[in-house]
Amino acid sequence: MAENVVVPEYITVHLGLPQSAAENITVPFVDYIKNVASGEIYPTWPESALRANIIAQISITLNRIYTEFYRSQGYDFDITNSTQFDQSFQPGRDYFSNISEIVDDIFNTYVVMQGNIQPYYTEYCDGINVVCNGLSQWGTVELANEGYTPYEILQYYYGDNINLKKAETGPNIPTYPGEPIRMGFAGQEVLNIQRQLNRIARNYPLIPVIPETDGVFDKTTENAVKTFQEIFNLTPDGVVGNATWYAIKRVYNAVKRLSELYSEGISISEAQRVYPYPLSLGSSNIYVRIIQYYLDFIAYFNGQLPRISADGVFGQETENAVKAFQRYYSLEETGVVNSETWYEILDQYNVILQSLPYEFQSYSSLLYPGYVITTGATGKTVEQLQTYLSVISQNIPSVPSVTVDGVYGIQTERAVEAVQSLYGLPVTGDVGVLTWNSIVELYNDFRTF
């Protein structure tokens, strides 16, 4: 399961029923959405209706890609053009200019249920010839004429507990890591397998629950894999090769009903990706900034490591800091942040958090707690976050006010998004290390001591 929702550059469409021997055609993702929208809705509709419909079309498409719905069943495409299963796509179809402009504006916007990460399966129908439990395309016209915004239209059909998110853009990379995963392996892929098998075990109780989902492929993980393989007629060798990987994904999708309107969903904690990909000299992105922050924090408490600035550019200074960290913690001294180095850096950050020197303990509530905070979260940490946001909102009009109640709802998310926008961070509404520290920085500027 991909942890980050990504809009791929291209999408492969099967021109027929899933099992038919029809042609596959690969087209740019944006062109695919323009084609579908130009075939299913009318350009004369009010803009709010057009935008609501297009977001629903994007969400279904991203749901198919994110869950690898067809590829996990052994097909070599992402979606079909059969309206019985998916959406209307016709090669060579002309695009309406206003629809094309809207798609260019919102091509990476999708619906997500609060507390979930996967794009919501936004079932829809025309509302006249076919009636369904989801969005009515003609019904959106009536609502738009009544003054509903696109978001309000989507809420009308899918409920108040939906959010609109913006996906990253990037290559459509299959999640299978490319080599069999077996005893002794460790990392994000193992953690994904453990999480998914434990959920499947609720429906198939013969599969033993893995008590420690820590990303380490141990004997209990191997036993769970073997039992899964026996149940689903795979070679019971305890090794997760391509066939077993996608069988786990297929069954996981099914038990959670990820491609249905009434889905259990995937929570942020279930799918949170810790390690993105190798970072090295020349890298320049948000993940570099994250790892630079952690390295500098660790160096503050460890005088044998160099302090660095978090500028998002993996230059010589950062490479030297990575090598120093690897040398100190007995890792291979490559200067590259691979999964082993990434996890060790995060582990050392958390060790310091749990054992702060006495003189720093009074500041502990200002330090990033070490995990992502998002919609649906509750507790003391959320209350602290809201306290900081409340002070900020009193001084910066663009940051909406929040109620300090310890519940991370839409109100809190909107305030977080406003701060992310101010700092040029990805506007996700989720509070990771860079967002947390941006909020704390603003809070310290405005609070009274």
C-alpha positions as CSV (number, residue, x, y, z in Angstrom):
1,M,0.0,0.0,0.0
2,A,1.5,3.3,-1.0
3,E,1.6,5.6,2.0
4,N,1.5,8.9,0.1
5,V,-1.2,9.6,-2.4
6,V,0.4,10.3,-5.7
7,V,-1.0,11.6,-9.0
8,P,1.0,9.7,-11.6
9,E,2.1,11.3,-14.8
10,Y,0.4,8.5,-16.8
11,I,-2.4,6.0,-16.3
12,T,-3.1,2.8,-18.2
13,V,-6.7,2.3,-19.2
14,H,-8.2,-1.1,-20.3
15,L,-10.7,-0.5,-23.1
16,G,-13.3,-3.0,-22.1
17,L,-14.4,-5.2,-19.2
18,P,-11.6,-6.2,-16.8
19,Q,-11.4,-9.8,-18.0
20,S,-11.8,-9.0,-21.7
21,A,-9.0,-9.2,-24.3
22,A,-9.2,-5.5,-25.0
23,E,-6.5,-3.0,-25.8
24,N,-4.7,-1.1,-23.0
25,I,-3.9,2.5,-23.7
26,T,-1.5,4.7,-21.6
27,V,-2.4,8.4,-21.4
28,P,-1.4,11.3,-19.2
29,F,-3.4,11.3,-16.0
30,V,-4.7,14.9,-16.6
31,D,-5.8,14.0,-20.1
32,Y,-7.6,10.9,-18.7
33,I,-9.6,13.1,-16.3
34,K,-10.4,15.6,-19.0
35,N,-11.6,12.8,-21.3
36,V,-13.9,11.3,-18.6
37,A,-15.3,14.6,-17.5
38,S,-16.0,15.7,-21.1
39,G,-17.9,12.5,-21.6
40,E,-19.9,12.3,-18.4
41,I,-20.9,15.9,-17.5
42,Y,-22.1,19.0,-19.5
43,P,-20.0,22.1,-19.9
44,T,-23.1,24.3,-19.5
45,W,-23.5,23.2,-15.9
46,P,-22.7,25.7,-13.1
47,E,-19.0,25.7,-12.2
48,S,-19.6,24.4,-8.7
49,A,-21.4,21.4,-10.1
50,L,-18.6,20.8,-12.6
51,R,-15.9,21.0,-9.9
52,A,-17.7,18.7,-7.6
53,N,-18.2,16.1,-10.3
54,I,-14.6,16.3,-11.5
55,I,-13.3,15.9,-7.9
56,A,-15.4,12.8,-7.5
57,Q,-14.0,11.4,-10.8
58,I,-10.4,12.2,-9.7
59,S,-11.1,10.5,-6.3
60,I,-12.3,7.3,-7.9
61,T,-9.3,7.2,-10.2
62,L,-6.8,7.8,-7.4
63,N,-8.6,5.1,-5.3
64,R,-8.0,2.6,-8.1
65,I,-4.4,3.6,-8.4
66,Y,-3.7,3.9,-4.6
67,T,-5.1,0.5,-3.8
68,E,-3.7,-1.1,-7.0
69,F,-7.2,-2.5,-7.4
70,Y,-6.6,-4.2,-10.7
71,R,-2.9,-4.8,-10.5
72,S,-3.3,-6.7,-7.3
73,Q,-5.6,-9.0,-9.2
74,G,-2.9,-9.7,-11.8
75,Y,-4.0,-7.2,-14.5
76,D,-1.6,-4.9,-16.2
77,F,-3.7,-1.8,-16.1
78,D,-4.9,0.8,-13.6
79,I,-8.6,1.2,-14.6
80,T,-11.1,0.2,-17.2
81,N,-13.3,2.3,-19.4
82,S,-16.3,0.2,-18.6
83,T,-18.9,2.2,-16.8
84,Q,-20.1,-1.0,-15.2
85,F,-16.9,-1.0,-13.2
86,D,-15.3,2.4,-13.6
87,Q,-15.7,5.6,-15.7
88,S,-16.3,6.5,-19.4
89,F,-13.1,7.0,-21.3
90,Q,-13.1,7.1,-25.1
91,P,-9.8,7.5,-27.1
92,G,-9.9,10.6,-29.2
93,R,-12.7,12.3,-27.4
94,D,-12.6,16.1,-27.6
95,Y,-12.4,18.1,-24.4
96,F,-14.6,21.0,-23.5
97,S,-12.4,24.1,-22.9
98,N,-14.0,25.1,-19.6
99,I,-13.8,21.6,-18.3
100,S,-10.2,21.3,-19.4
101,E,-9.3,24.5,-17.5
102,I,-11.0,23.2,-14.3
103,V,-9.1,19.9,-14.5
104,D,-5.8,21.8,-14.9
105,D,-6.7,23.7,-11.7
106,I,-7.8,20.8,-9.5
107,F,-6.3,17.7,-11.1
108,N,-4.6,16.6,-7.8
109,T,-7.6,17.3,-5.5
110,Y,-9.4,14.4,-4.1
111,V,-11.9,13.4,-1.3
112,V,-10.8,11.7,1.8
113,M,-12.7,10.7,4.9
114,Q,-11.5,12.3,8.1
115,G,-8.9,10.2,9.8
116,N,-8.2,8.1,6.6
117,I,-5.5,8.4,4.1
118,Q,-6.7,6.6,1.0
119,P,-8.7,8.5,-1.7
120,Y,-12.4,7.9,-1.0
121,Y,-14.3,5.7,-3.4
122,T,-16.7,8.5,-4.5
123,E,-19.4,6.4,-6.1
124,Y,-21.7,8.4,-8.4
125,C,-24.4,8.1,-11.1
126,D,-26.4,10.4,-13.3
127,G,-29.3,10.4,-10.9
128,I,-31.9,10.0,-13.7
129,N,-31.3,6.8,-15.6
130,V,-29.4,5.3,-12.8
131,V,-29.8,6.0,-9.1
132,C,-27.2,5.1,-6.5
133,N,-26.2,5.8,-2.9
134,G,-23.5,8.2,-3.9
135,L,-23.4,11.5,-5.8
136,S,-26.2,12.3,-8.4
137,Q,-24.6,14.2,-11.3
138,W,-27.8,16.0,-12.2
139,G,-28.5,16.6,-8.5
140,T,-25.3,18.6,-8.3
141,V,-26.7,21.0,-10.8
142,E,-29.7,21.7,-8.6
143,L,-27.5,22.2,-5.5
144,A,-25.1,24.5,-7.4
145,N,-28.0,26.6,-8.5
146,E,-29.0,26.9,-4.9
147,G,-25.6,28.4,-4.1
148,Y,-23.8,25.3,-2.8
149,T,-20.0,25.3,-3.1
150,P,-18.2,22.3,-4.6
151,Y,-17.2,21.2,-1.1
152,E,-20.7,21.6,0.2
153,I,-22.1,19.6,-2.7
154,L,-19.7,16.7,-1.9
155,Q,-20.6,16.9,1.7
156,Y,-24.3,16.7,0.8
157,Y,-23.7,13.3,-0.8
158,Y,-20.8,11.8,1.1
159,G,-21.3,13.3,4.6
160,D,-19.9,16.1,6.7
161,N,-16.8,14.1,7.7
162,I,-15.0,14.4,4.4
163,N,-12.0,16.6,3.6
164,L,-10.5,17.7,0.3
165,K,-6.8,16.9,0.0
166,K,-4.1,17.6,-2.7
167,A,-2.0,14.7,-3.8
168,E,1.6,14.7,-4.6
169,T,2.7,14.3,-8.2
170,G,5.2,11.7,-9.2
171,P,5.8,8.4,-11.0
172,N,3.3,5.6,-10.7
173,I,5.6,3.1,-9.0
174,P,4.2,-0.4,-8.1
175,T,4.5,-1.0,-4.4
176,Y,6.1,-4.5,-4.7
177,P,9.7,-3.8,-3.7
178,G,11.2,-5.9,-6.5
179,E,12.7,-8.7,-4.5
180,P,11.2,-11.4,-2.2
181,I,10.9,-10.3,1.5
182,R,11.8,-13.0,4.0
183,M,13.0,-13.7,7.5
184,G,15.6,-11.2,8.7
185,F,14.4,-8.4,6.5
186,A,13.5,-5.1,8.1
187,G,11.9,-1.8,7.0
188,Q,8.8,-0.1,5.7
189,E,7.8,-3.0,3.4
190,V,7.8,-5.5,6.3
191,L,5.8,-3.1,8.4
192,N,3.2,-2.8,5.6
193,I,2.9,-6.6,5.5
194,Q,2.5,-6.9,9.2
195,R,-0.2,-4.3,9.4
196,Q,-2.1,-5.8,6.5
197,L,-1.9,-9.4,7.8
198,N,-3.1,-8.4,11.2
199,R,-6.2,-6.7,9.7
200,I,-6.8,-9.7,7.4
201,A,-6.6,-12.0,10.5
202,R,-9.7,-10.4,11.9
203,N,-11.7,-11.9,9.0
204,Y,-9.5,-15.1,8.8
205,P,-8.7,-15.9,12.4
206,L,-6.6,-18.9,11.5
207,I,-3.9,-16.4,10.6
208,P,-1.9,-15.7,13.8
209,V,-1.7,-12.1,14.9
210,I,1.7,-10.5,14.8
211,P,2.1,-9.0,18.3
212,E,5.0,-6.6,17.4
213,T,4.4,-4.7,14.2
214,D,7.9,-3.2,14.2
215,G,9.0,-3.7,10.6
216,V,11.2,-6.7,11.5
217,F,10.5,-9.9,9.6
218,D,10.7,-12.4,12.5
219,K,9.4,-15.9,13.1
220,T,5.9,-14.8,14.0
221,T,5.7,-12.8,10.8
222,E,6.9,-15.8,8.8
223,N,4.2,-18.0,10.5
224,A,1.5,-15.5,9.6
225,V,2.7,-15.3,6.0
226,K,2.7,-19.2,5.8
227,T,-0.8,-19.4,7.1
228,F,-2.0,-16.8,4.7
229,Q,-0.4,-18.6,1.8
230,E,-2.0,-21.9,2.9
231,I,-5.5,-20.3,3.1
232,F,-5.2,-18.7,-0.4
233,N,-3.5,-21.6,-2.2
234,L,0.0,-20.1,-2.5
235,T,3.2,-22.0,-1.9
236,P,3.5,-21.9,1.9
237,D,7.2,-20.9,2.1
238,G,6.8,-17.9,4.4
239,V,8.5,-15.7,1.8
240,V,6.6,-12.7,0.4
241,G,7.3,-12.7,-3.3
242,N,5.4,-10.9,-6.0
243,A,2.4,-13.3,-5.9
244,T,2.0,-13.3,-2.1
245,W,2.6,-9.5,-1.9
246,Y,-0.3,-8.8,-4.3
247,A,-2.5,-11.5,-2.8
248,I,-2.1,-9.8,0.6
249,K,-2.9,-6.5,-1.0
250,R,-6.0,-7.9,-2.8
251,V,-7.4,-9.5,0.4
252,Y,-6.6,-6.5,2.5
253,N,-8.5,-4.2,0.0
254,A,-11.4,-6.6,0.1
255,V,-11.8,-7.0,3.9
256,K,-11.5,-3.2,4.3
257,R,-13.8,-2.6,1.3
258,L,-11.5,0.1,0.1
259,S,-13.1,0.4,-3.3
260,E,-16.7,0.7,-2.0
261,L,-18.7,3.7,-0.9
262,Y,-19.0,2.4,2.7
263,S,-15.3,1.7,3.3
264,E,-13.6,1.0,6.5
265,G,-10.7,3.1,5.3
266,I,-7.0,3.3,6.1
267,S,-6.1,5.4,9.0
268,I,-3.1,7.7,9.0
269,S,-1.5,5.5,11.7
270,E,-2.0,2.4,9.6
271,A,-0.4,3.9,6.5
272,Q,2.0,6.5,7.8
273,R,5.2,6.2,5.8
274,V,8.3,6.9,7.8
275,Y,11.1,6.3,5.3
276,P,10.5,7.8,1.8
277,Y,13.5,6.8,-0.4
278,P,17.3,7.1,-0.3
279,L,18.5,10.7,0.3
280,S,22.0,11.7,-0.8
281,L,24.3,14.5,-2.0
282,G,22.3,16.6,-4.4
283,S,18.8,15.7,-3.1
284,S,16.6,18.7,-2.5
285,N,13.1,18.2,-1.0
286,I,10.9,18.2,2.1
287,Y,12.4,14.9,3.3
288,V,15.9,16.4,3.4
289,R,14.6,19.2,5.6
290,I,13.1,16.6,7.9
291,I,16.2,14.6,8.3
292,Q,18.3,17.7,8.7
293,Y,16.1,18.8,11.6
294,Y,16.5,15.5,13.3
295,L,20.2,15.4,12.8
296,D,20.6,18.9,14.2
297,F,18.4,18.1,17.2
298,I,20.5,15.0,18.0
299,A,23.7,17.0,17.5
300,Y,22.5,19.6,20.0
301,F,22.6,16.9,22.7
302,N,25.6,15.0,21.4
303,G,28.7,17.2,21.1
304,Q,30.5,14.6,18.9
305,L,28.1,15.3,16.0
306,P,28.1,18.5,13.9
307,R,25.2,21.0,14.0
308,I,23.6,21.7,10.6
309,S,20.9,24.0,9.2
310,A,17.6,22.6,7.8
311,D,17.4,24.2,4.4
312,G,16.2,21.2,2.4
313,V,19.3,20.9,0.3
314,F,21.5,17.8,0.8
315,G,24.9,19.5,0.4
316,Q,28.4,18.6,1.7
317,E,27.5,19.8,5.2
318,T,24.6,17.4,5.4
319,E,26.6,14.5,3.9
320,N,29.3,15.1,6.5
321,A,26.7,15.2,9.3
322,V,25.2,11.9,8.0
323,K,28.6,10.2,7.9
324,A,29.4,11.4,11.4
325,F,26.1,10.0,12.6
326,Q,26.6,6.7,10.8
327,R,30.2,6.5,12.3
328,Y,29.0,7.2,15.8
329,Y,26.2,4.7,15.7
330,S,28.2,2.0,13.9
331,L,26.4,2.1,10.6
332,E,28.0,1.8,7.2
333,E,29.6,5.2,6.6
334,T,28.1,6.1,3.2
335,G,26.8,9.6,3.6
336,V,23.5,8.3,2.1
337,V,20.3,8.2,4.2
338,N,19.0,4.8,3.5
339,S,16.2,3.1,5.5
340,E,18.6,1.8,8.1
341,T,20.1,5.3,8.7
342,W,16.6,7.0,8.6
343,Y,15.2,4.7,11.3
344,E,18.2,5.0,13.5
345,I,18.0,8.8,13.3
346,L,14.3,8.7,14.3
347,D,15.1,6.2,17.1
348,Q,17.8,8.4,18.5
349,Y,15.5,11.5,18.4
350,N,12.9,9.6,20.4
351,V,15.5,8.3,22.9
352,I,16.5,12.0,23.5
353,L,12.8,13.0,23.9
354,Q,12.3,10.3,26.5
355,S,15.4,11.2,28.5
356,L,15.7,15.0,28.3
357,P,18.2,16.6,30.7
358,Y,16.4,18.2,33.6
359,E,17.1,21.7,32.4
360,F,15.1,21.0,29.2
361,Q,12.2,19.2,30.6
362,S,10.1,22.3,31.0
363,Y,10.3,22.8,27.3
364,S,9.3,19.3,26.4
365,S,5.8,20.2,25.3
366,L,7.3,22.5,22.6
367,L,9.2,19.6,21.0
368,Y,7.8,17.6,18.2
369,P,6.3,14.5,19.8
370,G,7.8,12.1,17.2
371,Y,4.7,11.1,15.3
372,V,2.3,12.7,12.8
373,I,-0.9,14.3,14.2
374,T,-3.9,14.4,12.0
375,T,-7.7,14.6,11.8
376,G,-9.3,12.3,14.3
377,A,-6.5,12.5,16.8
378,T,-7.3,13.3,20.4
379,G,-5.5,13.9,23.7
380,K,-3.0,16.2,25.4
381,T,-0.7,16.7,22.4
382,V,-3.7,17.9,20.3
383,E,-4.7,20.2,23.1
384,Q,-1.1,21.6,23.2
385,L,-1.2,22.1,19.4
386,Q,-4.6,23.9,19.6
387,T,-3.2,26.1,22.4
388,Y,-0.4,27.2,20.1
389,L,-2.7,27.7,17.1
390,S,-5.1,29.8,19.3
391,V,-2.4,32.2,20.2
392,I,-1.3,32.4,16.6
393,S,-4.8,33.0,15.3
394,Q,-5.1,36.0,17.6
395,N,-2.2,37.6,15.9
396,I,-2.4,36.5,12.3
397,P,-5.8,37.0,10.7
398,S,-5.2,34.4,8.0
399,V,-5.0,31.7,10.6
400,P,-8.6,30.8,11.7
401,S,-9.3,30.5,15.4
402,V,-9.6,27.0,17.0
403,T,-11.3,25.7,20.1
404,V,-8.9,24.1,22.6
405,D,-10.7,20.8,23.2
406,G,-8.1,18.1,22.5
407,V,-10.0,16.9,19.4
408,Y,-8.4,17.3,16.0
409,G,-11.3,18.3,13.8
410,I,-11.8,20.3,10.6
411,Q,-11.4,23.6,12.5
412,T,-7.9,22.6,13.7
413,E,-7.0,21.2,10.3
414,R,-7.9,24.5,8.6
415,A,-5.7,26.4,11.0
416,V,-2.8,24.0,10.4
417,E,-3.2,24.4,6.7
418,A,-3.0,28.2,7.0
419,V,0.3,27.9,8.9
420,Q,1.6,25.5,6.3
421,S,0.7,27.9,3.6
422,L,2.5,30.7,5.4
423,Y,5.7,28.7,5.6
424,G,5.6,27.3,2.1
425,L,5.1,23.7,3.4
426,P,2.9,21.1,1.6
427,V,-0.7,22.1,2.6
428,T,-1.9,18.7,3.9
429,G,-3.5,19.6,7.3
430,D,-1.3,16.9,8.9
431,V,1.2,17.9,11.5
432,G,4.7,16.4,10.9
433,V,7.9,17.6,12.3
434,L,8.3,20.7,10.0
435,T,4.7,21.9,10.5
436,W,5.0,21.4,14.3
437,N,8.1,23.4,14.5
438,S,6.7,26.2,12.3
439,I,3.7,26.4,14.6
440,V,5.9,26.5,17.7
441,E,8.1,29.2,16.1
442,L,5.1,31.4,15.5
443,Y,3.7,30.6,19.0
444,N,7.0,31.7,20.6
445,D,6.9,34.9,18.6
446,F,3.5,35.9,20.0
447,R,3.1,34.3,23.5
448,T,3.5,36.4,26.6
449,F,5.9,35.0,29.2
